[in-house]
Amino acid sequence: MSHLIRKFLDLFYPIVSKIFDKTTYYYAACGAGNLVLSWILFFLFYQYVFEKKLWYIDFIDFVFTPYTLSAFSCFIISFIIGFLLMKYVVFTDSELKGRIQLFRYGLSAVITSSANWVLLKGFVELFAFFPSLANVLSTCIVVVISYLIQRNFTFK
């Protein structure tokens, strides 16, 4: 499957070859695909699964906002897809063992997802942005940080 993804991406590489090296291009394409999927899933979770309402959990006596539950659900799905894309499509030359890559990817994902959640919460609660728009804005800010962490730490 990774071979097919790379072949497909290679069809469009000549368009951006003067701007990006191949690894950066693969990262941008895979990351953008995973990001757009995450935005769509967030919208669907927020609108239809968690139905824009607060969720009270009795046994821990806590209330979750629908955008927090949506963000967490998207994190789980994006984490799995993102790691597989980064390992098998983007950073295939990495000599690190898979378990070390997974640990580092998990660590960077927790850091960037936490930053994303703080920004999301701020945009929604402080600035009264619509949650789906706030999600897009916060992830755009975090994407640059994520790239630097992936390239220089996780898959070095």
DSSP file (Angstrom, degrees, kcal/mol; ACC not computed):
  #  RESIDUE AA STRUCTURE BP1 BP2  ACC     N-H-->O    O-->H-N    N-H-->O    O-->H-N    TCO  KAPPA ALPHA  PHI   PSI    X-CA   Y-CA   Z-CA
    1    1 A M     >        0   0    0      0, 0.0     4,-2.3     0, 0.0     5,-0.2   0.000 360.0 360.0 360.0 -41.5    0.0    0.0    0.0
    2    2 A S  H  >  +     0   0    0      1,-0.2     4,-2.5     2,-0.2     5,-0.2   0.873 360.0  55.0 -62.6 -34.9    2.8    2.4    0.8
    3    3 A H  H  > S+     0   0    0      2,-0.2     4,-2.4     1,-0.2    -1,-0.2   0.910 108.1  48.5 -63.1 -42.1    4.3    1.8   -2.6
    4    4 A L  H  > S+     0   0    0      2,-0.2     4,-2.4     1,-0.2    -2,-0.2   0.893 110.6  50.6 -65.8 -39.6    1.0    2.8   -4.2
    5    5 A I  H  X S+     0   0    0     -4,-2.3     4,-2.7     2,-0.2    -2,-0.2   0.935 112.0  47.1 -63.4 -45.2    0.7    5.9   -2.2
    6    6 A R  H  X S+     0   0    0     -4,-2.5     4,-2.4     2,-0.2    -2,-0.2   0.898 111.2  51.6 -64.3 -40.0    4.3    6.9   -3.1
    7    7 A K  H  X S+     0   0    0     -4,-2.4     4,-0.8     2,-0.2    -1,-0.2   0.924 111.5  47.4 -61.8 -43.8    3.6    6.2   -6.8
    8    8 A F  H >X S+     0   0    0     -4,-2.4     3,-0.9     1,-0.2     4,-0.5   0.934 113.3  47.6 -62.7 -46.7    0.5    8.3   -6.7
    9    9 A L  H >X S+     0   0    0     -4,-2.7     3,-1.2     1,-0.2     4,-0.9   0.861 103.6  62.6 -63.6 -34.8    2.3   11.2   -5.0
   10   10 A D  H 3< S+     0   0    0     -4,-2.4    -1,-0.2     1,-0.3    -2,-0.2   0.758  90.8  67.9 -63.0 -24.0    5.2   10.9   -7.4
   11   11 A L  H << S+     0   0    0     -3,-0.9    -1,-0.3    -4,-0.8    -2,-0.2   0.848 109.6  34.8 -62.1 -32.8    2.8   11.9  -10.3
   12   12 A F  H XX S+     0   0    0     -3,-1.2     3,-1.3    -4,-0.5     4,-0.7   0.515  92.2  92.6-100.9  -7.4    2.4   15.3   -8.8
   13   13 A Y  H >X S+     0   0    0     -4,-0.9     3,-1.2     1,-0.3     4,-1.1   0.868  75.6  64.4 -58.9 -39.5    6.0   15.8   -7.5
   14   14 A P  H 34 S+     0   0    0      0, 0.0     4,-0.3     0, 0.0    -1,-0.3   0.812  95.3  61.8 -55.5 -27.2    7.3   17.5  -10.6
   15   15 A I  H <4 S+     0   0    0     -3,-1.3    -2,-0.2     1,-0.2     3,-0.2   0.866 120.0  22.8 -65.2 -35.9    4.8   20.4  -10.0
   16   16 A V  H XX S+     0   0    0     -3,-1.2     4,-2.7    -4,-0.7     3,-1.8   0.265  88.1 110.9-115.0   9.6    6.5   21.2   -6.6
   17   17 A S  T 3< S+     0   0    0     -4,-1.1    -1,-0.1     1,-0.3    -2,-0.1   0.753  78.0  54.2 -62.3 -24.9   10.0   19.7   -7.1
   18   18 A K  T 34 S+     0   0    0     -4,-0.3    -1,-0.3    -3,-0.2    -2,-0.1   0.648 116.6  38.3 -81.0 -14.2   11.6   23.2   -7.3
   19   19 A I  T <4 S+     0   0    0     -3,-1.8     2,-0.3     1,-0.2    -2,-0.2   0.825 120.1  33.3-101.1 -42.7   10.1   24.1   -3.9
   20   20 A F     <  -     0   0    0     -4,-2.7    -1,-0.2    -7,-0.2     2,-0.1  -0.890  69.2-128.7-121.1 144.2   10.3   20.9   -1.9
   21   21 A D     >  -     0   0    0     -2,-0.3     4,-2.4    -3,-0.1     5,-0.2  -0.454  45.5 -99.8 -75.3 166.9   12.6   18.0   -1.6
   22   22 A K  H  > S+     0   0    0      1,-0.2     4,-2.9     2,-0.2     5,-0.2   0.873 120.6  51.5 -62.7 -40.0   10.8   14.6   -1.9
   23   23 A T  H  > S+     0   0    0      2,-0.2     4,-2.7     1,-0.2    -1,-0.2   0.931 111.9  46.7 -63.6 -44.4   10.7   13.9    1.8
   24   24 A T  H  > S+     0   0    0      2,-0.2     4,-2.8     1,-0.2    -1,-0.2   0.898 112.7  50.9 -63.6 -39.7    9.2   17.3    2.6
   25   25 A Y  H  X S+     0   0    0     -4,-2.4     4,-2.9     2,-0.2     5,-0.2   0.939 111.1  47.1 -62.7 -47.5    6.7   16.8   -0.2
   26   26 A Y  H  X S+     0   0    0     -4,-2.9     4,-2.9     1,-0.2     5,-0.4   0.922 113.2  50.1 -59.9 -43.4    5.7   13.4    1.0
   27   27 A Y  H  X S+     0   0    0     -4,-2.7     4,-2.8    -5,-0.2     5,-0.3   0.940 112.7  46.0 -60.4 -47.2    5.3   14.8    4.5
   28   28 A A  H  X S+     0   0    0     -4,-2.8     4,-2.5     2,-0.2    -2,-0.2   0.918 115.8  45.6 -63.0 -44.0    3.2   17.7    3.3
   29   29 A A  H  X S+     0   0    0     -4,-2.9     4,-2.2     2,-0.2    -2,-0.2   0.940 118.5  40.8 -67.4 -47.5    1.0   15.5    1.2
   30   30 A C  H  X S+     0   0    0     -4,-2.9     4,-2.5    -5,-0.2     5,-0.2   0.918 117.5  48.8 -67.4 -42.6    0.4   12.8    3.8
   31   31 A G  H  X S+     0   0    0     -4,-2.8     4,-2.6    -5,-0.4    -2,-0.2   0.906 111.6  49.1 -63.4 -41.8    0.1   15.3    6.6
   32   32 A A  H  X S+     0   0    0     -4,-2.5     4,-2.8    -5,-0.3     5,-0.2   0.911 111.7  49.2 -64.9 -42.0   -2.4   17.4    4.6
   33   33 A G  H  X S+     0   0    0     -4,-2.2     4,-2.2     2,-0.2    -2,-0.2   0.929 114.3  44.6 -61.7 -45.2   -4.5   14.3    3.7
   34   34 A N  H  X S+     0   0    0     -4,-2.5     4,-2.2     2,-0.2    -2,-0.2   0.873 113.9  51.4 -66.6 -37.1   -4.5   13.2    7.4
   35   35 A L  H  X S+     0   0    0     -4,-2.6     4,-2.4    -5,-0.2    -2,-0.2   0.924 109.8  47.5 -66.6 -45.3   -5.3   16.7    8.5
   36   36 A V  H  X S+     0   0    0     -4,-2.8     4,-2.4     2,-0.2     5,-0.2   0.911 111.6  51.6 -63.5 -41.3   -8.2   17.1    6.1
   37   37 A L  H  X S+     0   0    0     -4,-2.2     4,-2.8    -5,-0.2    -1,-0.2   0.919 109.7  50.6 -58.4 -43.3   -9.5   13.7    7.2
   38   38 A S  H  X S+     0   0    0     -4,-2.2     4,-2.7     2,-0.2    -2,-0.2   0.894 109.1  50.6 -62.7 -41.0   -9.3   14.8   10.8
   39   39 A W  H  X S+     0   0    0     -4,-2.4     4,-2.3     2,-0.2    -1,-0.2   0.917 112.3  47.0 -63.3 -43.0  -11.2   18.1   10.1
   40   40 A I  H  X S+     0   0    0     -4,-2.4     4,-2.4     2,-0.2    -2,-0.2   0.933 113.6  47.8 -64.0 -45.7  -14.0   16.1    8.4
   41   41 A L  H  X S+     0   0    0     -4,-2.8     4,-3.3     2,-0.2     5,-0.3   0.900 109.5  53.7 -62.4 -40.5  -14.1   13.6   11.2
   42   42 A F  H  X S+     0   0    0     -4,-2.7     4,-3.1     1,-0.2     5,-0.3   0.946 109.9  47.4 -58.7 -48.0  -14.1   16.5   13.8
   43   43 A F  H  X S+     0   0    0     -4,-2.3     4,-2.8     1,-0.2     5,-0.3   0.929 114.9  45.9 -58.3 -46.7  -17.1   18.1   12.1
   44   44 A L  H  X>S+     0   0    0     -4,-2.4     4,-2.6     2,-0.2     5,-1.4   0.911 115.2  46.0 -65.7 -43.4  -19.0   14.7   11.9
   45   45 A F  I  <>S+     0   0    0     -4,-3.3     5,-3.4     3,-0.2     4,-0.5   0.949 116.6  45.4 -62.1 -47.9  -18.2   13.8   15.5
   46   46 A Y  I  <5S+     0   0    0     -4,-3.1     6,-2.0    -5,-0.3    -2,-0.2   0.923 122.6  34.7 -63.2 -45.8  -19.2   17.3   16.8
   47   47 A Q  I  <5S+     0   0    0     -4,-2.8    -2,-0.2    -5,-0.3    -3,-0.2   0.910 135.3  13.4 -76.5 -44.2  -22.4   17.6   14.7
   48   48 A Y  I  <5S+     0   0    0     -4,-2.6    -3,-0.2    -5,-0.3    -2,-0.1   0.781 126.0  41.6-112.7 -33.5  -23.7   14.0   14.7
   49   49 A V  I   <S+     0   0    0     -5,-1.4    -3,-0.2    -4,-0.5    -4,-0.2   0.947 131.5  22.3 -83.4 -51.5  -22.0   11.7   17.1
   50   50 A F  S > <S-     0   0    0     -5,-3.4     3,-2.0    -6,-0.2    -4,-0.2   0.434  95.3-143.9 -96.6  -0.3  -21.7   14.0   20.2
   51   51 A E  T 3   -     0   0    0     -6,-0.5    -4,-0.2     1,-0.3    -5,-0.1   0.712  51.6 -75.9  47.8  35.3  -24.6   16.2   18.9
   52   52 A K  T 3  S+     0   0    0     -6,-2.0     2,-0.3    -7,-0.2    -1,-0.3   0.761 101.9 118.6  55.0  29.1  -23.2   19.5   20.1
   53   53 A K  S <  S-     0   0    0     -3,-2.0    -1,-0.2    -7,-0.2     2,-0.1  -0.888  70.5 -98.3-126.3 158.4  -24.2   18.8   23.7
   54   54 A L        -     0   0    0     -2,-0.3     2,-0.5    11,-0.1    11,-0.2  -0.427  32.3-144.2 -70.1 145.4  -22.4   18.3   27.0
   55   55 A W  E     -A   64   0A   0      9,-2.8     9,-3.2    -2,-0.1     2,-0.5  -0.956   8.8-156.4-119.0 115.8  -21.7   14.7   28.0
   56   56 A Y  E     -A   63   0A   0     -2,-0.5     2,-0.7     7,-0.2     7,-0.2  -0.789   0.8-157.8 -94.3 127.9  -21.8   14.0   31.8
   57   57 A I  E >>> -A   62   0A   0      5,-3.1     5,-1.6    -2,-0.5     4,-0.9  -0.907   4.6-163.9-107.3 107.9  -19.9   11.0   33.0
   58   58 A D  G >45S+     0   0    0     -2,-0.7     3,-0.9     1,-0.2    -1,-0.2   0.911  80.6  55.5 -58.4 -51.0  -21.4    9.9   36.3
   59   59 A F  G 345S+     0   0    0      1,-0.3    -1,-0.2     2,-0.1    -2,-0.0   0.700 121.1  30.0 -68.0 -17.9  -18.7    7.6   37.7
   60   60 A I  G <45S-     0   0    0     -3,-0.7    -1,-0.3     2,-0.2    -2,-0.2   0.391 102.4-130.6-113.7   0.6  -16.0   10.3   37.5
   61   61 A D  T <<5 +     0   0    0     -3,-0.9     2,-0.3    -4,-0.9    -3,-0.2   0.945  60.8 132.2  51.3  58.3  -18.5   13.2   38.0
   62   62 A F  E   < -A   57   0A   0     -5,-1.6    -5,-3.1     2,-0.0     2,-0.5  -0.990  50.6-140.4-141.5 146.7  -17.2   15.2   35.0
   63   63 A V  E     -A   56   0A   0     -2,-0.3     2,-0.4    -7,-0.2    -7,-0.2  -0.932  15.7-158.9-109.8 127.7  -18.7   17.0   32.1
   64   64 A F  E     -A   55   0A   0     -9,-3.2    -9,-2.8    -2,-0.5    -2,-0.0  -0.867  15.0-131.2-103.6 137.0  -17.1   16.8   28.6
   65   65 A T     >  -     0   0    0     -2,-0.4     4,-2.1   -11,-0.2     3,-0.2  -0.531  22.5-119.3 -78.4 153.9  -17.7   19.3   26.0
   66   66 A P  H  > S+     0   0    0      0, 0.0     4,-2.2     0, 0.0     5,-0.1   0.833 114.2  53.6 -65.0 -30.1  -18.6   18.0   22.5
   67   67 A Y  H  > S+     0   0    0      2,-0.2     4,-2.4     1,-0.2     5,-0.1   0.836 107.4  51.0 -75.0 -29.2  -15.6   19.6   21.0
   68   68 A T  H  > S+     0   0    0     -3,-0.2     4,-2.4     2,-0.2     5,-0.2   0.934 113.1  45.0 -68.3 -45.8  -13.2   18.0   23.5
   69   69 A L  H  X S+     0   0    0     -4,-2.1     4,-2.4     2,-0.2    -2,-0.2   0.890 114.4  49.6 -63.9 -38.6  -14.7   14.5   22.8
   70   70 A S  H  X S+     0   0    0     -4,-2.2     4,-2.4    -5,-0.2     5,-0.2   0.925 111.2  48.7 -65.2 -44.8  -14.6   15.2   19.1
   71   71 A A  H  X S+     0   0    0     -4,-2.4     4,-2.1     1,-0.2    -2,-0.2   0.903 112.5  48.5 -62.2 -41.9  -10.9   16.3   19.3
   72   72 A F  H  X S+     0   0    0     -4,-2.4     4,-1.9     2,-0.2    -1,-0.2   0.920 111.3  49.6 -65.4 -43.5  -10.0   13.2   21.4
   73   73 A S  H  X S+     0   0    0     -4,-2.4     4,-1.7     1,-0.2    -2,-0.2   0.913 112.6  47.6 -61.3 -43.3  -11.8   10.9   18.9
   74   74 A C  H  X S+     0   0    0     -4,-2.4     4,-3.2     1,-0.2     5,-0.3   0.869 106.8  58.4 -66.0 -36.5  -10.0   12.5   16.0
   75   75 A F  H  X S+     0   0    0     -4,-2.1     4,-2.6    -5,-0.2    -1,-0.2   0.928 105.0  49.7 -58.3 -46.2   -6.7   12.2   17.8
   76   76 A I  H  X S+     0   0    0     -4,-1.9     4,-1.6     2,-0.2    -1,-0.2   0.938 116.6  40.7 -59.9 -48.6   -7.0    8.5   18.1
   77   77 A I  H  X S+     0   0    0     -4,-1.7     4,-2.2     1,-0.2     5,-0.2   0.931 117.6  46.8 -67.4 -46.5   -7.8    8.0   14.4
   78   78 A S  H  X S+     0   0    0     -4,-3.2     4,-3.0     1,-0.2     5,-0.3   0.843 107.7  58.2 -65.7 -33.9   -5.3   10.5   13.2
   79   79 A F  H  X S+     0   0    0     -4,-2.6     4,-2.5    -5,-0.3     5,-0.2   0.947 109.8  42.6 -60.6 -48.9   -2.6    9.1   15.4
   80   80 A I  H  X S+     0   0    0     -4,-1.6     4,-2.0    -5,-0.2    -2,-0.2   0.956 119.8  41.4 -64.3 -51.5   -2.8    5.7   13.9
   81   81 A I  H  X S+     0   0    0     -4,-2.2     4,-2.4     1,-0.2     5,-0.2   0.922 115.2  52.0 -63.5 -43.9   -3.1    6.8   10.3
   82   82 A G  H  X S+     0   0    0     -4,-3.0     4,-2.8    -5,-0.2     5,-0.2   0.916 109.2  48.5 -60.7 -45.6   -0.4    9.5   10.8
   83   83 A F  H  X S+     0   0    0     -4,-2.5     4,-2.8    -5,-0.3     5,-0.3   0.935 112.0  49.0 -61.8 -45.5    2.1    7.1   12.3
   84   84 A L  H  X S+     0   0    0     -4,-2.0     4,-2.5    -5,-0.2     5,-0.3   0.907 113.6  46.7 -62.2 -41.4    1.7    4.6    9.5
   85   85 A L  H  X>S+     0   0    0     -4,-2.4     4,-2.0     2,-0.2     5,-1.9   0.928 114.4  46.8 -65.1 -45.0    2.0    7.2    6.8
   86   86 A M  I  <>S+     0   0    0     -4,-2.8     5,-3.0     3,-0.2    -2,-0.2   0.909 118.3  41.4 -64.7 -41.8    5.1    8.8    8.4
   87   87 A K  I  <5S+     0   0    0     -4,-2.8    -2,-0.2    -5,-0.2    -1,-0.2   0.922 127.3  27.5 -72.7 -45.0    6.8    5.4    8.9
   88   88 A Y  I  <5S+     0   0    0     -4,-2.5    -3,-0.2    -5,-0.3    -2,-0.2   0.586 133.6  24.3-100.8 -10.6    6.0    3.7    5.7
   89   89 A V  I  <5S+     0   0    0     -4,-2.0     3,-0.3    -5,-0.3    -3,-0.2   0.730 127.1  27.3-117.3 -45.3    5.6    6.5    3.2
   90   90 A V  I   <S+     0   0    0     -5,-1.9     2,-0.9     1,-0.2     3,-0.3   0.972 124.1  29.7 -90.1 -64.2    7.5    9.6    4.3
   91   91 A F    > < +     0   0    0     -5,-3.0     3,-1.2     1,-0.2    -1,-0.2  -0.416  68.6 142.5-100.6  57.8   10.5    8.7    6.5
   92   92 A T  T 3   +     0   0    0     -2,-0.9    -1,-0.2    -3,-0.3    -2,-0.1   0.663  65.4  62.9 -73.5 -16.4   11.3    5.3    5.1
   93   93 A D  T 3  S+     0   0    0     -3,-0.3    -1,-0.2    62,-0.1    -2,-0.1   0.491  73.2 122.6 -87.0  -2.9   15.1    5.9    5.4
   94   94 A S    <   -     0   0    0     -3,-1.2    62,-0.1    -7,-0.2     7,-0.0  -0.357  48.5-160.5 -62.8 135.4   15.0    6.1    9.2
   95   95 A E        +     0   0    0     60,-0.1    -1,-0.1    -2,-0.1     2,-0.1   0.388  54.8 113.8 -97.2   2.1   17.2    3.6   10.9
   96   96 A L  S    S-     0   0    0      1,-0.1     2,-0.0     2,-0.1    -2,-0.0  -0.439  76.8-102.3 -71.5 147.6   15.4    3.8   14.2
   97   97 A K    >>  -     0   0    0      1,-0.1     4,-2.4    -2,-0.1     3,-0.5  -0.367  30.2-114.6 -67.6 151.1   13.6    0.8   15.4
   98   98 A G  H 3> S+     0   0    0      1,-0.2     4,-2.8     2,-0.2     5,-0.2   0.845 114.4  53.7 -56.4 -39.4    9.8    0.9   15.0
   99   99 A R  H 3> S+     0   0    0      2,-0.2     4,-2.1     1,-0.2    -1,-0.2   0.850 109.7  48.0 -68.6 -32.2    9.1    0.8   18.7
  100  100 A I  H <> S+     0   0    0     -3,-0.5     4,-2.8     2,-0.2     5,-0.2   0.905 112.3  49.3 -71.8 -41.7   11.3    3.9   19.3
  101  101 A Q  H  X S+     0   0    0     -4,-2.4     4,-3.2     2,-0.2     5,-0.2   0.930 111.6  49.4 -60.2 -45.0    9.7    5.7   16.4
  102  102 A L  H  X S+     0   0    0     -4,-2.8     4,-2.7     2,-0.2    -2,-0.2   0.914 111.8  48.3 -61.9 -43.6    6.2    4.8   17.8
  103  103 A F  H  X S+     0   0    0     -4,-2.1     4,-2.5     2,-0.2    -2,-0.2   0.942 115.5  44.0 -61.7 -47.5    7.3    6.1   21.3
  104  104 A R  H  X S+     0   0    0     -4,-2.8     4,-2.8     2,-0.2     5,-0.2   0.899 113.9  50.2 -65.8 -40.2    8.7    9.3   19.8
  105  105 A Y  H  X S+     0   0    0     -4,-3.2     4,-2.6    -5,-0.2    -1,-0.2   0.917 111.4  49.5 -63.0 -42.4    5.7    9.8   17.5
  106  106 A G  H  X S+     0   0    0     -4,-2.7     4,-2.4    -5,-0.2    -2,-0.2   0.917 111.3  49.0 -61.7 -44.2    3.4    9.3   20.5
  107  107 A L  H  X S+     0   0    0     -4,-2.5     4,-2.1     1,-0.2    -2,-0.2   0.935 114.3  44.4 -61.4 -47.3    5.3   11.8   22.6
  108  108 A S  H  X S+     0   0    0     -4,-2.8     4,-2.8     1,-0.2     5,-0.3   0.869 112.4  53.4 -66.9 -34.9    5.2   14.4   19.8
  109  109 A A  H  X S+     0   0    0     -4,-2.6     4,-2.6    -5,-0.2     5,-0.2   0.893 108.4  49.2 -66.5 -39.2    1.6   13.6   19.2
  110  110 A V  H  X S+     0   0    0     -4,-2.4     4,-2.2     2,-0.2    -2,-0.2   0.920 113.6  47.0 -65.0 -42.6    0.7   14.2   22.8
  111  111 A I  H  X S+     0   0    0     -4,-2.1     4,-2.2     2,-0.2    -2,-0.2   0.954 117.7  40.4 -63.6 -50.7    2.6   17.5   22.8
  112  112 A T  H  X S+     0   0    0     -4,-2.8     4,-2.5     1,-0.2    -2,-0.2   0.869 115.7  50.8 -70.8 -34.7    1.1   18.8   19.6
  113  113 A S  H  X S+     0   0    0     -4,-2.6     4,-2.7    -5,-0.3    -1,-0.2   0.878 109.9  50.7 -68.9 -36.3   -2.4   17.5   20.4
  114  114 A S  H  X S+     0   0    0     -4,-2.2     4,-2.5    -5,-0.2    -2,-0.2   0.928 112.0  46.8 -64.8 -44.1   -2.2   19.2   23.8
  115  115 A A  H  X S+     0   0    0     -4,-2.2     4,-2.4     1,-0.2    -2,-0.2   0.912 112.9  50.5 -62.1 -41.3   -1.2   22.5   22.2
  116  116 A N  H  X S+     0   0    0     -4,-2.5     4,-2.8     1,-0.2    -2,-0.2   0.912 110.7  48.5 -62.2 -43.0   -4.0   22.0   19.6
  117  117 A W  H  X S+     0   0    0     -4,-2.7     4,-3.1     2,-0.2     5,-0.2   0.901 110.2  50.9 -65.9 -41.2   -6.5   21.4   22.4
  118  118 A V  H  X S+     0   0    0     -4,-2.5     4,-2.4     2,-0.2    -1,-0.2   0.931 114.0  44.8 -61.8 -45.0   -5.4   24.5   24.4
  119  119 A L  H  X S+     0   0    0     -4,-2.4     4,-2.9     2,-0.2    -2,-0.2   0.922 113.5  50.6 -63.6 -43.7   -5.7   26.6   21.2
  120  120 A L  H  X S+     0   0    0     -4,-2.8     4,-2.5     1,-0.2     5,-0.2   0.940 111.7  47.2 -58.6 -48.6   -9.1   25.0   20.4
  121  121 A K  H  X>S+     0   0    0     -4,-3.1     4,-3.1     1,-0.2     5,-0.5   0.904 113.2  49.4 -61.3 -42.3  -10.4   25.7   23.9
  122  122 A G  I  X>S+     0   0    0     -4,-2.4     4,-2.0    -5,-0.2     5,-1.3   0.928 111.5  47.7 -63.2 -45.8   -9.1   29.3   23.8
  123  123 A F  I  <5S+     0   0    0     -4,-2.9     6,-2.5     3,-0.2     4,-0.3   0.902 119.7  39.5 -62.6 -40.5  -10.7   30.0   20.4
  124  124 A V  I  X5S+     0   0    0     -4,-2.5     4,-0.6     4,-0.2    -2,-0.2   0.947 126.9  30.3 -75.0 -49.5  -14.1   28.5   21.4
  125  125 A E  I  <5S+     0   0    0     -4,-3.1    -3,-0.2    -5,-0.2    -2,-0.2   0.837 129.7  32.7 -85.9 -33.1  -14.3   29.7   25.0
  126  126 A L  I  <<S+     0   0    0     -4,-2.0    -3,-0.2    -5,-0.5    -2,-0.1   0.862 133.4  25.7 -89.5 -38.9  -12.4   33.0   24.9
  127  127 A F  T  4<S-     0   0    0     -5,-1.3    -3,-0.2    -4,-0.3    -2,-0.1   0.424  96.0-128.3-108.3   0.3  -13.2   34.2   21.3
  128  128 A A     <  +     0   0    0     -4,-0.6    -4,-0.2    -6,-0.3     2,-0.1   0.821  45.7 167.2  57.0  36.8  -16.5   32.3   20.8
  129  129 A F        -     0   0    0     -6,-2.5    -1,-0.2    -7,-0.1    -2,-0.1  -0.489  48.1 -97.3 -74.6 150.9  -15.4   30.8   17.5
  130  130 A F    >>  -     0   0    0     -2,-0.1     4,-2.7     1,-0.1     3,-0.5  -0.534  39.1-121.3 -63.1 133.2  -17.5   28.0   16.0
  131  131 A P  H 3> S+     0   0    0      0, 0.0     4,-2.3     0, 0.0     5,-0.1   0.825 109.0  51.4 -54.2 -39.2  -15.7   24.8   17.1
  132  132 A S  H 3> S+     0   0    0      2,-0.2     4,-1.7     1,-0.2     5,-0.1   0.912 113.7  44.7 -67.0 -39.1  -15.1   23.4   13.6
  133  133 A L  H <> S+     0   0    0     -3,-0.5     4,-2.5     2,-0.2     5,-0.2   0.910 112.4  52.2 -67.1 -42.7  -13.5   26.7   12.5
  134  134 A A  H  X S+     0   0    0     -4,-2.7     4,-2.6     1,-0.2     5,-0.2   0.880 107.3  53.6 -60.4 -38.2  -11.5   26.9   15.8
  135  135 A N  H  X S+     0   0    0     -4,-2.3     4,-2.2    -5,-0.2    -1,-0.2   0.917 109.1  47.7 -62.9 -44.3  -10.3   23.3   15.1
  136  136 A V  H  X S+     0   0    0     -4,-1.7     4,-2.0     2,-0.2    -2,-0.2   0.938 113.9  47.2 -62.9 -47.3   -9.0   24.3   11.7
  137  137 A L  H  X S+     0   0    0     -4,-2.5     4,-1.6     1,-0.2    -2,-0.2   0.921 112.8  48.0 -61.8 -45.4   -7.3   27.4   13.0
  138  138 A S  H  X S+     0   0    0     -4,-2.6     4,-1.8     1,-0.2    -1,-0.2   0.899 111.4  49.7 -66.1 -39.3   -5.6   25.7   15.9
  139  139 A T  H  X S+     0   0    0     -4,-2.2     4,-1.7    -5,-0.2    -1,-0.2   0.866 105.8  57.2 -69.2 -33.3   -4.3   22.8   13.7
  140  140 A C  H  X S+     0   0    0     -4,-2.0     4,-0.6     1,-0.2    -1,-0.2   0.895 108.6  47.3 -61.6 -38.4   -2.9   25.2   11.2
  141  141 A I  H  X S+     0   0    0     -4,-1.6     4,-0.6     1,-0.2     3,-0.4   0.893 114.1  46.4 -67.9 -40.0   -0.8   26.8   14.0
  142  142 A V  H  X S+     0   0    0     -4,-1.8     4,-2.5     1,-0.2    -2,-0.2   0.705  93.4  79.0 -79.0 -20.7    0.4   23.4   15.3
  143  143 A V  H  X S+     0   0    0     -4,-1.7     4,-2.4     1,-0.2    -1,-0.2   0.882  91.6  51.1 -57.6 -42.3    1.3   21.9   11.9
  144  144 A V  H  X S+     0   0    0     -4,-0.6     4,-1.9    -3,-0.4    -1,-0.2   0.923 111.5  47.3 -63.7 -44.3    4.6   23.8   11.7
  145  145 A I  H  X S+     0   0    0     -4,-0.6     4,-2.2     1,-0.2    -1,-0.2   0.915 111.0  52.9 -62.2 -43.0    5.7   22.6   15.1
  146  146 A S  H  X S+     0   0    0     -4,-2.5     4,-2.8     1,-0.2     5,-0.2   0.909 106.5  52.0 -60.4 -44.5    4.7   19.1   14.3
  147  147 A Y  H  X S+     0   0    0     -4,-2.4     4,-2.7     1,-0.2     5,-0.3   0.933 109.9  48.7 -59.4 -46.6    6.7   19.0   11.1
  148  148 A L  H  X S+     0   0    0     -4,-1.9     4,-2.1     1,-0.2    -1,-0.2   0.894 113.0  47.7 -63.3 -39.7    9.9   20.2   12.9
  149  149 A I  H  X>S+     0   0    0     -4,-2.2     5,-1.8     2,-0.2     4,-1.8   0.930 113.9  47.0 -66.2 -45.0    9.4   17.6   15.7
  150  150 A Q  I  <>S+     0   0    0     -4,-2.8     5,-2.4     3,-0.2    -2,-0.2   0.931 117.5  41.6 -63.0 -45.9    8.8   14.7   13.2
  151  151 A R  I  <5S+     0   0    0     -4,-2.7    -1,-0.2    -5,-0.2    -2,-0.2   0.888 125.3  32.3 -71.4 -39.2   11.7   15.6   11.0
  152  152 A N  I  <5S+     0   0    0     -4,-2.1    -1,-0.2    -5,-0.3    -2,-0.2   0.531 135.1  12.5-100.6  -6.8   14.3   16.3   13.7
  153  153 A F  I ><5S+     0   0    0     -4,-1.8     3,-0.7    -5,-0.2    -3,-0.2   0.613 120.5  44.3-131.4 -61.2   13.2   14.0   16.5
  154  154 A T  I 3 <S+     0   0    0     -5,-1.8   -49,-0.2     1,-0.2   -50,-0.2   0.930 130.3  17.2 -63.5 -50.5   10.7   11.2   15.7
  155  155 A F  T 3 <       0   0    0     -5,-2.4    -1,-0.2    -6,-0.2    -4,-0.1  -0.013 360.0 360.0-114.6  28.8   12.1    9.9   12.4
  156  156 A K    <         0   0    0     -3,-0.7    -1,-0.1   -62,-0.1    -2,-0.1   0.491 360.0 360.0 -57.2 360.0   15.6   11.4   12.6
